[in-house]
Amino acid sequence: MEPEIVDLAKCLNKMGAKIEGAGTNIIKITGVQRLKDISYTVMEDRIEAGTLLCAGAITGGSICLNYKTPEHITPLINKLEEAGCKINIENKKIYMQAPKKLKAVDIKTMPYPGFPTDMQSILASTLTIAKGTSVIIENIFENRYRYVPELKKMGAKITIEGKTAVIKGVRKLSGAKVKSTDLRGGACLVLAGLAAKGITTVTNIEYILRGYENIDKKLNKLGAKIILKEGED
């Protein structure tokens, strides 16, 4: 039911496929003899959009994000507002002003249109320096907490029990050498590094680059200081 599946079906149907039910829990595909060449613009990346918003939130900053479909990230927007961010949506732009100190929030990952599992580690990283205790319940994928030991190296206070992560906000994070364990876990370490005191070195960045195009340039445009060194440990 995710919007990416709807977008894929639109593209394939434009090519001559016969796909019904995209966006519902039942999709019917009728085979055709051939598909034709087309020109198609892929939809925006809602997880990248959410990551950039969280980058603004964890650093207590403000951000204006060009994004045409904010309804795709409503669960994240709601949680950021609950954490104290002021968000205004108009003219296909999302304006967000983060407070100096975020407030703790609780999260349960769910299938779309619920809170996306791909944003779980990103928001968890953001909440490491929030005031209070946040609770995350991961209902979609196992092994989604592999990033936690790396965040702990930076001073985060997180305990894991089964599907649940309890995050006790700390005053500050400290820079450290940490390792990406997967795509989103790597991105959450980059965000933690933005807020940490000192220099953070993230290795295994091939995971991150697989899912984020020019993430260093986009964050640097927002005021980050990131040097990308591919091919180095």
N, C-alpha and C positions, 0 to 999 in steps of 0.2 A: 504493500500500500504506500510505500515511500514515493515521494515526488520524482526521484530519479527513474523509477520504473515507469511512471507515467510518461516522462520525457523520452525514454527509450522506445516505448510503444508508439509515441507520436512520430518519432523518427522512422521507425520501421514501417509504420502504416503509410507514411509519405513515400517510402521506397516501394510500396506495393504489397506489403504484408497485410494479413487479415488478423488483427489482434483486438479482442474485445475484453472489457472488464478491468483494464489497467486502472489502478487506484482503489480497487476493491480486493477482497480476499480470494476471489476466483478469477483467473485469467484464462480466456479461451483463445487458442491459436489454431487457425485453419491454414494448413500448408498451401503455398502457392508455387508455381513452377520456377519463377525467378524474381529477383529484386532489381530495381533500377537505380541508376546513379542519381543522387540529389545533392543539394547544398542545404546544410542544416546547422543552426547555431545551438550548441549545447547549453542547457540551463546553468544558472549560477550554482556555485558550490556552497551549500548551506552550512557545512561543517567548517569550511574556511572562514565564512562570514562570522560564525559563532566564535571561532578561535580569535579573530581580530577583535571582536567585542570584548572577549575575556582578557585579551592583552591590555586593552584600555582599562578594564576593571581592576586587574591585579596591580597596576601601576598608579591607580588613583587619578587617571587622566581623562581626557575627553576625546571623542572620535566621531567623525562623520563618515558613514559607510554608504557607498552607492550600492543599493540592493533593491531589486524590483519586487521580490516576493517575501516580505517579512513574515507572512503567515506561515511560511515553512519553518521558521525558527521561533514560533510563539512560545513554546515551553521554556526555551533558554531566556528569551526576553523577560518572561514572567519571573524567572528565578533571579535574574540580574536586578530587576526592580525590587524584588523581595529583599535582596542583599543591600539595597540602598542606592542603586544607580537610578539616575533620572534619564528616561528614554522618551524621545519624541520621534514619530515616524511621519514624514510628509514628503511629497514629490519624489517618491522612489528613493528616499534617503533615510537612514537611521542615524539619529543624533543621540549620543550617549555621554552623560557626564557622571563619572564615578565619584563616590565620596572619598574622603581621606582614609576612612577605615570601613571596609565592608562588614556586613552583618552575616552571621552564620545562617545557612539554609539547609534544608533536607531535600534529598533527591531520590527518586525511584526511576530507574531506566525502564522504558516500556516500548513496545512496537509503535511505529508512527500511527497517529500524531502525538504520541507521548514523548517524554524526554528521551532524546537519542543516546544510545550507548556510546556512540562515537564522540559525544561531548562530555562523557562522564569524567575521564581523566583530566580533560581541559579545565572543567569547572572545579574539580577537586583541587587542582594545583592553585587555582584562584582563591579557593577558600582556606588554604593553609595559613593565610595571614588575616583572615576575617576574625571579628570579635565574636567569641562564643564557640560552641561545638556544633559541627555539621555532621549529619549522618547520611551516608550514601548506600543505597541498596541496588546492587547490580542484578537485574532479572533476565538479561539477554544472553551474555556470553560468559563463559568461565575464563579464568586467568586474565581478567581485565585489570587486576591490581598489581601486575608485575612492575609497574612504575614506582610503587610505593617505597621500596628500599632506596631507590635513587633520590626521591624527594626527602627521605629521612637524612641522607647525607648532607642535605642543605639546611637541616634544622627543623623540618616539618615534624609534627607530632600526629602520627596516624596509626591506628590499630585496626587489624583486619580479623574478622571472624566470619568464615563462610562467605556469604554474599554481601556482608555488611562491612563498610569502612567507617570508622569514627575519626573525625578530624578535629583536633583541638587547635584553634587558631593560635599562632605565635606572633610575637611582636614584629619579628623580621626573619627573613631567610638569609643564609650566607652562601656566597659563591663556592662552588666545588666542582670537581671533575666527575661527571655523571655519564651514564650510558643509556642510549635509546634501546628500549626493549621491543618496541613496535611503533607503528605510525603515530597513533594518537598519544601514546605514552612519551614518545620523543618530543612531540609538540608541547606537551604539558611541562616538560623540563625546560624548554626554551622560554616559556612564559614565566616559570619560576625564576629563571635566570634574569629576566627583565626586572624583577622586583628585588632580587637578592643583592646584598651588599658585597661588593667585590666582583671578581671575574668568575664566570661559570663557563666551563668547557663541556660541551655535549659531544660525545662520540657516537659512532654508528649512525651517522646522520643520513645514510642512504634510506633508512626507513622514513624519515621526515620528508626528504626530497621526492619520494615516491608519491606522496599525497598532497604536497604543497608546492606550487610553482612560484619561484622567486620569493619565498617567505622572508628571507633576510632583507631583500630590497623593500618589501612592503612594510615590514616592521621598522626598518631604518627610516623610511619616509615619515613614520609616526614619531620618530625621535629616539628609537633604539640605537644601540651601538653594537652591531653584530658583524663579525668578520667570518666569512664562510671559507673553509679550507677543505675542499674535497680530496679524497684519496689519502688523508692522513688519519692516524689513530688518535 
